[in-house]
Amino acid sequence: MTPRPLLQILTAQLNNACEPLMRHREYSNLKTLGIQVHPQSASREDSARAPGQGAGGAAGQVVLVSIDENSAGQRLDNFLIRTCKGVPRSHLYQLIRSGQLRIDGRRTKADHRLELGEQVRIPPLRVAQPAPVKSGVPSQLAAQAGGRLPVIYEDEGIIAIDKPAGLAVHGGSGVVSGAIEQLRAARPDERFLELVHRLDRETSGVLLFARKRPWLLDLHRQLRERSTDKRYLAIVMGRFPKRTKTMAAPLQRYLTGEGERRVAVDPQGQEARTRITGLASRIVPDLGEFSLVEAELLTGRTHQIRVHLASAGFPIAGDDKYGNFEINRALTRHGHKRMFLHAARISFRHPQTGRMMTIRAPLPAAFAALVPTAGVIDE
């Protein structure tokens, strides 16, 4: 039996330790972002307006937040949702409408665009006491897991990791800790840290994070304008010809009867284009023929590469949603226990210098174990 990687073990331990918290939500006044805050004593007016409410920090305190470059330009409601983690949106909007939440002493609206240097006054917020848990265990496990994430590039505004297969990019749907939560826990002094894009949980490879909001917005713009170049490597079932083919089947998202998200080729769906190049093929005893291909995303739809390849008769090996389930089980019996899709590289213009740069993630050894890659790809 193949030993589980330590990072996966830490992630599983973290999810188990945090399970009791899934039923108890705490409303915190401010997420720790390194933003400049100024606590003030709550006035009688605050107490009268907010009966039964407590502060997220010290009881009975109003907090002033000074808007920095990482928050300037955001809508007020989006800033509050990001800053006051766990507080219901309805409560935040009520604070804006009632005038308890102000900017530079004035009432404002939810769609106000924040400006550098403005002071946002956040009144005391409701606090629901969570059930007691072992002190420090979840955060310690998250920090340990985050510290083991393989960083392949880092500068003052960007972090790139080689995300392991099986690790979600963020928590949710029963996953307490994803890559972003683990990285934040491992780097508590980071003032700003957000995902630039996403990868499927089963996909490994290059995952970008932004350390400055202006850089995040610039990278998001490049992704929207499709000026980035994202390349994936995949092992598919069957012999894919050694040539390049563009797949252009529209895709539509839907929910299964169990409520799981799926994507299918549908004439009424969104435009989706993927350029596929065959690189190598191999007949694997007792399993059949497999091919290594490169996929270039020309659009960015959910599960795009997986659905396009499956619809063309070349499902990705180990894909538990769109693959050949019988062959997947056979692969598992032979020790091939992952989905063979890897975000190999991404090219974009650096937000500060404007120069094109490329970040690569090395091909996992599991790929070469199924289809030899020596002399086929440029590492």
C-alpha positions in Angstrom: 0.0 0.0 0.0 1.4 3.3 -1.1 2.0 5.7 1.9 -0.1 8.9 1.8 1.9 12.1 1.3 2.4 14.0 4.6 0.5 17.1 3.2 -2.6 15.0 2.6 -2.4 13.5 6.1 -2.1 16.9 7.7 -5.1 18.2 5.6 -7.2 15.2 6.7 -6.3 15.7 10.3 -7.2 19.4 10.0 -10.6 18.6 8.5 -11.3 16.1 11.3 -10.2 18.5 14.1 -12.4 21.3 12.6 -15.5 19.1 12.1 -17.3 20.4 15.3 -16.9 23.9 14.1 -19.0 23.3 10.9 -22.1 23.5 13.1 -21.1 26.7 14.9 -20.3 30.0 13.2 -18.7 32.9 15.0 -19.3 36.5 13.8 -15.9 38.2 14.1 -15.5 41.9 13.8 -12.4 41.9 11.6 -10.4 39.3 9.8 -6.7 39.6 10.5 -5.5 41.2 7.2 -2.8 43.5 8.6 -5.1 46.4 7.8 -4.7 49.5 9.9 -7.4 49.5 12.6 -8.2 52.0 15.4 -10.5 50.7 18.2 -12.7 53.3 19.9 -15.0 52.9 22.9 -18.6 52.4 21.9 -20.8 55.4 22.5 -24.2 55.5 24.2 -25.6 55.8 20.7 -23.8 52.6 19.6 -25.2 50.8 22.6 -28.7 52.0 22.0 -28.6 51.1 18.3 -27.2 47.6 18.9 -28.9 46.0 21.8 -27.6 42.5 22.6 -24.7 42.9 20.3 -21.1 42.5 21.2 -17.9 43.4 19.4 -15.9 41.0 17.4 -12.8 42.1 19.3 -13.0 43.6 22.8 -16.6 44.0 24.0 -18.3 47.3 23.3 -15.7 48.7 20.8 -16.1 50.5 17.5 -13.4 49.8 15.0 -12.0 52.3 12.4 -10.4 50.8 9.4 -8.1 52.9 7.3 -8.4 52.0 3.6 -5.1 51.0 2.0 -4.1 50.1 -1.6 -5.3 46.5 -1.1 -8.8 47.8 -0.5 -9.1 51.0 -2.5 -11.5 50.7 -5.4 -13.6 47.9 -3.9 -17.3 48.3 -3.3 -18.1 48.8 0.4 -20.3 45.7 0.6 -17.6 43.5 -1.0 -15.0 45.0 1.4 -17.1 44.2 4.4 -17.9 40.6 3.2 -14.2 40.0 2.8 -13.2 41.7 6.1 -15.9 40.6 8.5 -15.7 36.9 7.8 -18.6 34.9 9.2 -21.0 37.8 9.6 -24.2 37.3 7.6 -24.5 39.6 4.6 -28.0 40.6 5.7 -26.6 42.0 9.0 -23.8 44.0 7.1 -26.3 45.5 4.7 -28.6 46.4 7.7 -25.7 48.2 9.3 -25.1 50.3 6.1 -28.8 51.2 5.7 -29.2 52.2 9.4 -26.2 54.5 9.3 -24.3 52.6 12.0 -21.5 51.9 9.5 -20.0 55.1 8.2 -17.2 56.4 6.0 -15.3 59.5 7.3 -18.2 60.1 9.6 -20.9 60.2 6.8 -23.6 57.7 6.0 -23.0 55.9 2.7 -24.4 53.2 0.4 -23.4 49.6 -0.3 -22.1 50.4 -3.8 -19.7 53.2 -2.6 -16.2 52.7 -4.1 -13.7 52.9 -1.3 -10.9 55.5 -1.8 -7.3 55.4 -0.4 -7.2 56.9 3.1 -10.9 56.8 3.9 -11.9 55.7 7.4 -14.5 53.0 7.6 -16.3 52.9 11.0 -17.4 49.4 11.9 -19.7 49.1 15.0 -19.8 46.2 17.4 -21.1 43.0 15.6 -23.0 40.1 16.9 -21.0 37.2 18.3 -22.2 33.6 18.5 -20.0 31.7 20.9 -18.6 28.5 19.2 -18.5 25.2 20.9 -15.2 24.6 22.8 -12.5 22.8 20.8 -9.0 21.9 21.5 -7.1 25.1 21.6 -4.9 25.8 18.6 -5.2 22.4 17.0 -7.0 23.5 13.7 -4.7 26.5 13.2 -1.6 24.6 14.0 -2.5 21.8 11.5 -3.3 24.4 8.8 -0.1 26.2 9.4 1.9 22.9 9.2 0.1 21.9 6.0 0.6 25.4 4.5 4.3 25.4 5.4 4.7 22.2 3.3 3.0 23.5 0.2 5.7 23.5 -2.5 6.4 27.2 -3.5 7.8 27.3 -7.0 7.8 31.2 -7.4 7.6 34.1 -5.1 8.1 37.9 -5.3 6.6 40.9 -3.5 3.2 40.5 -5.1 2.8 36.9 -6.3 3.2 33.4 -4.8 2.9 30.3 -7.0 2.7 26.8 -5.6 2.7 23.4 -7.1 -0.7 22.3 -5.8 -0.8 18.6 -4.9 -3.6 16.5 -6.4 -6.4 16.0 -3.9 -6.1 19.4 -2.2 -9.0 21.8 -2.7 -8.0 25.4 -3.5 -10.4 26.7 -0.7 -12.6 25.3 2.0 -16.3 24.6 1.6 -18.7 21.7 1.1 -17.3 19.8 4.0 -13.7 20.9 3.4 -12.5 23.0 6.3 -9.0 23.8 4.9 -8.0 24.3 1.3 -4.8 25.7 -0.2 -5.7 29.4 0.5 -6.6 28.7 4.2 -3.4 26.7 4.7 -1.2 29.3 3.1 -2.7 32.1 5.2 -2.2 30.0 8.4 1.4 29.4 7.5 1.9 33.1 6.8 0.0 35.0 9.4 1.8 38.3 8.8 0.6 38.5 5.2 -1.5 41.7 4.8 -3.3 40.4 1.7 -3.4 36.9 0.2 -6.0 35.9 -2.3 -6.5 33.2 -5.0 -5.8 34.5 -8.5 -7.5 31.5 -10.2 -8.7 28.0 -9.4 -7.9 24.4 -10.1 -10.1 21.3 -9.6 -9.4 19.5 -6.4 -8.1 16.4 -8.4 -5.8 18.5 -10.6 -2.2 19.2 -9.6 0.1 22.0 -10.8 0.6 25.8 -10.9 -1.7 27.8 -8.6 -1.2 31.5 -8.3 -1.9 33.8 -5.2 -1.8 37.6 -5.1 -0.2 39.5 -2.2 -1.4 42.9 -3.4 -4.9 43.8 -4.5 -3.8 45.9 -7.5 -1.8 42.9 -8.7 -4.8 40.6 -8.2 -7.0 42.9 -10.3 -4.4 43.1 -13.0 -4.1 39.3 -13.2 -7.9 38.9 -13.2 -8.0 41.4 -16.1 -5.5 39.3 -18.1 -7.5 36.2 -17.4 -10.8 37.9 -18.6 -9.1 39.2 -21.7 -7.6 35.8 -22.4 -4.1 37.2 -22.7 -2.6 34.5 -20.4 -1.3 31.2 -21.7 -2.3 28.2 -19.6 -1.0 24.7 -20.5 -2.0 21.4 -19.0 -0.6 17.9 -19.4 -3.0 15.0 -19.3 -3.0 11.2 -19.8 -6.0 10.1 -21.7 -7.4 6.6 -22.6 -6.8 5.6 -26.2 -4.3 6.6 -29.0 -4.5 10.3 -29.5 -2.9 11.3 -32.8 0.4 13.2 -32.7 -1.0 16.4 -34.1 -2.9 19.4 -32.8 -6.7 19.5 -32.8 -8.9 22.3 -31.6 -12.1 21.2 -29.8 -14.9 23.7 -29.9 -17.9 22.2 -28.2 -20.2 24.5 -26.1 -20.5 23.5 -22.5 -23.4 23.8 -20.1 -23.3 23.3 -16.3 -26.0 21.3 -14.5 -26.7 19.6 -11.2 -27.1 15.8 -10.7 -29.9 14.3 -8.7 -27.5 14.2 -5.8 -26.8 18.0 -6.1 -23.3 17.5 -7.5 -22.0 20.0 -10.1 -21.4 18.5 -13.6 -20.8 19.9 -17.1 -22.0 18.5 -20.5 -21.6 19.4 -24.1 -24.8 21.3 -25.1 -25.6 23.4 -28.2 -27.2 26.0 -25.8 -24.1 26.2 -23.6 -21.3 28.7 -23.4 -18.5 28.9 -26.0 -15.6 26.7 -25.1 -12.4 26.0 -27.0 -9.4 23.8 -26.1 -6.4 23.1 -28.3 -5.1 19.5 -27.8 -1.7 18.2 -29.0 -0.8 14.5 -28.9 2.7 13.9 -27.5 3.2 10.2 -26.8 1.3 6.9 -26.5 1.9 3.6 -24.8 0.2 0.2 -24.4 0.0 -0.7 -20.8 -0.3 -4.4 -20.1 -3.7 -5.4 -18.7 -4.9 -1.8 -19.0 -4.9 -0.8 -22.7 -3.5 2.1 -24.6 -2.9 5.6 -23.1 -1.7 8.9 -24.6 0.1 11.9 -23.1 -1.4 15.1 -24.5 -1.0 18.9 -23.9 -4.1 21.0 -23.5 -4.1 24.7 -24.1 -7.1 26.6 -22.7 -8.5 29.1 -25.2 -11.5 29.7 -22.9 -11.9 29.0 -19.2 -15.0 27.0 -18.5 -15.6 24.7 -15.6 -14.2 21.2 -16.2 -13.5 22.3 -19.8 -10.5 20.0 -20.6 -12.1 17.0 -18.9 -15.4 17.3 -20.7 -13.9 18.1 -24.1 -11.6 15.1 -24.0 -14.3 12.8 -22.7 -16.8 13.9 -25.4 -14.1 13.3 -28.1 -13.6 9.7 -26.9 -10.4 10.3 -24.9 -11.4 10.5 -21.2 -8.7 11.5 -18.8 -7.3 8.5 -16.9 -8.6 8.5 -13.3 -11.3 11.1 -13.9 -14.1 10.0 -11.5 -16.7 12.3 -13.1 -16.3 12.0 -16.8 -13.9 9.0 -17.2 -14.2 5.3 -17.9 -15.1 4.0 -14.4 -14.2 0.3 -15.2 -10.7 1.3 -16.4 -10.3 3.7 -13.5 -10.8 0.8 -11.1 -8.3 -1.2 -13.0 -5.8 1.7 -12.8 -6.3 1.9 -9.1 -5.6 -1.8 -8.7 -2.3 -1.3 -10.5 -1.3 1.6 -8.2 -2.3 4.5 -10.4 -4.5 6.4 -7.9 -5.0 9.9 -9.2 -6.6 11.8 -12.0 -4.0 12.5 -14.6 -4.4 16.2 -15.2 -1.6 18.6 -14.3 -1.4 22.4 -14.7 2.1 22.4 -16.2 2.6 26.1 -16.8 1.1 29.6 -17.0 2.4 32.6 -18.8 1.3 36.2 -18.1 2.5 39.8 -18.0 4.0 40.6 -14.6 1.7 43.3 -13.0 4.7 45.4 -12.0 7.2 45.1 -14.9 4.8 44.4 -17.7 7.1 41.7 -19.0 5.9 38.2 -20.0 6.8 35.5 -17.6 6.2 31.8 -17.3 5.9 29.7 -14.2 6.2 25.9 -14.5 5.3 23.0 -12.2 7.4 19.8 -12.7 5.4 16.8 -14.0 4.6 14.4 -11.2 6.4 11.1 -11.2 3.0 9.3 -11.4 2.7 10.5 -15.0 6.0 8.9 -16.2 5.0 5.7 -14.4 2.0 5.4 -16.7 3.3 6.9 -19.9 7.1 7.5 -20.3 7.7 11.2 -20.9 11.5 11.3 -21.4 12.4 13.4 -24.4 8.7 14.2 -25.0 8.1 17.3 -22.9 10.3 20.3 -22.0 10.7 20.3 -18.2 
